Amino acid sequence: MTYQQVQSRVAKMSQLSLGVIVSDGSELIAFSEEEEALVLKSWNAMKKDVATLGLKFFLRIFEIAPSAAKLFSFLRDSQIPLEKNPKLKVHAMSVFIMTCEAAAQLRTTGKVTVRETTLKKIGTKHVNYGVLDEHFEVTRFALLETIKEAVPDMWSAEMKTAWTVAYNHLVAAIKEEMNSLP
């Protein structure tokens, strides 16, 4: 699939609403029981293979946008093939778990929360490494394709929408932190 084809698909996915509603001055994330159930069901099925899926997720990103590898300091001068790079394996698994867990708890908490780090740290790192909107779009596409491959018997248009909405919330929270930096 070409980068232009990915951009076209991503543009269509980007039009999905974040589902944020305002009630009494506070923001609440609208994530339905059905969306939550689809995300939880697929996440529970994927948990047993997070290391492999995390690596597939990142390899898909680099397949679509090879220049994205330059954003990772541990990959810039590495002679180790991406699929064998131990630092990439650890990072990919960590990001995949964080993304999926953030999605799985949206309805329960009503907001994006992440473990082992803060959104501010994630935002700062993304700014420092030069992450652009396009990178989030490619990442969304790679995430959805990875999940689709991981749970083909469960995959549906509704599941794709649920994961897209969840991912869009996570990205919105990261971008909010990125934009708040001086």
N, C-alpha and C positions, 0 to 999 in steps of 0.2 A: 504494500500500500504506500502511495507517495505521500509526502508531507502535505501537498495541496488537498488530497483526498481526506486526510486526517483533519485538516483545518475546516473543510466543508462539513464533515460530520460533527466536529466539535462546535461549530457555530450553531448548528441545530440544537445540540444538547445545552448550550449556554443559555438558550432562550427559556429553559425551564425555570420556574419561579423558585426562589429560595424558600418561600413559604414562611416568611417572617411576619408575625403580626404584632401589633403594639397594643398593650392592654394596661391601662392605668400608668402610662409613661414607661413601662418596662418592656423590653423585647423578649418575646417568647418564640421559640422555634416550633413551627407547625410541622410535625412529622407524624403522620397517621399511624395508627396501630398496625394497619396492613403493611405500610412501608417498613416499620420497625420489625415486624415479623419476618418479612422477606430478607432484610439485612441480617437479622439474628440467625435465621435458618442457614443462610449461605455462609456467614462468618463461622458458625459452629462447625460446618462441614469442612471449612478451609483450615481451621486451627491446627489440625494434625500435620499439616504440610507447609507451615508458614515460611520456613527457610527457603524451600524450593520456589514457592509462589512469590515471595519477596524478590528473589533473584530474577525470576521470569518477568516480573513487573518492571524492574529496572532495565533489564536487557531489552524489553519492548520499548521503553523510553528511548534508549540509545539507538535502537534500530530505526525509530521514527526520526529522531533528532540527534544524530551522532555528535554534533557540537556540544550537546548538553553535558557530555562527559568532562569537558573542560571546566565545568562549574565545581567539580569535586577535586579538592587539592590532593587527595590520596590517589587520584587516578591520573593526574596530569603527567607525571614523569614515570609512571609505572610501566614496566615491560611485561607484567603479568596479564594474560588475557582476561577480559572482563568477567567471563563466566567462572574463572578460577581465582579471582582476586578476593582474598579473605576479608579485606576491609570493606569492599563493596558488599560482600555477602552479609556481613554484620549490619551495615548501614541499611541495606535493602530490606532485611528482615525487620529491623527496628521501625522503619518508615511504614512498611506494610501493616505491621501490628498496630502502630499508632493510628493510622488512617482508619483501619477497620474497627478498632475499639472506639474511636471518636464517633464513628457512624453508629455503632451499636448502642451507644448510650444517649443519643440525641433526645429521644422522646422522654426518657427517664429524668434527665437533668434539665431539659429545656434549653440547653446551651452546649457549645462546643467545649469539651474539656479534654485535656491530654495528660497522660502520666509521664513521669520521669523527666519532664521538661516543662517549660511554660510557653505559651503562645508568643510572649514577648521575645524569648530566646530564639524561637523558630523564625519570627519576623525579622529579628536582627540578622541572623545568619543568612536568610534569603536576600536581604538587602545587600549585605556585605559581599555575597557571592554573585550578585548581579542577576538574580532571578527575575524574569519578566512574565507578563500575563500569558504569553505564548507557552511558556514552560508549564504553567498550571494546566493549560488546555491539553497539551500533549500528555501530561501526567494523568489527567482525567481519562482520556481515551485509553491509555495503557492500563490503567486500573480496571476499567470496565472490561477490556478484552481479557485481562488476566483472570478476573472473576468469572467471566463467561466460559473460559476454558477450564477453570477449576471445578465449576458446578454446572456442566452442560445440561443435565437432566432437570435442574431447577430453574435454569435461565429463562426469563420471559421479559416482555416489554415492561411489565410492572416492576420487576426486579431491577432492570436497568434504570428505570426512573427513580426508584428508591435509592439506589447507590449514587446516582447522579445528584439528587437533592442533598444527600448526606455529604458527599464530596464538596458540593458547592458551598455548603455551610462552613466546612472546615477551611476552604480557601478564602471565603469572605472573612473569617476570623483571623487568618494569617495576614491577609492583605490589610486588614484594619490595623494590625500591629505594625506592619511594614510602613503604612502611611503615617503612623503616629511618631515615627522616628524623625529626629531633626535632620 
